[in-house]
């Protein structure tokens, strides 16, 4: 398995902060909810560690979450979906590919997981 099996990664010419705002707007435009935003650089700095900017944005589609949880509540271990914005040489926007979920939970069909993945990819692409 390689990173492309579970992560959808795009680079953007936007600044880190502008990319974060773009993700938030794209999530809302798609009709998904934003649960939480974690500023990893800030949290680790408080512990004395230095890192480049990284924010983890937790997002959720009530429709998809309801469908998955009705089949197996342990799928909550993979929820909510996350989109990360990180600074490396360039700013990257990264979403986890939900099509990996059926490997762990056979109650979820590849088609159901692909529907969620399509939404995540659309959000990432629109934020680019």
Helices and strands as residue ranges (DSSP letters): G 3-5, E 7-12, H 16-30, E 33-39, H 40-45, E 54-60, H 62-71, G 73-78, E 81-87, E 91-96, G 98-103, H 110-127
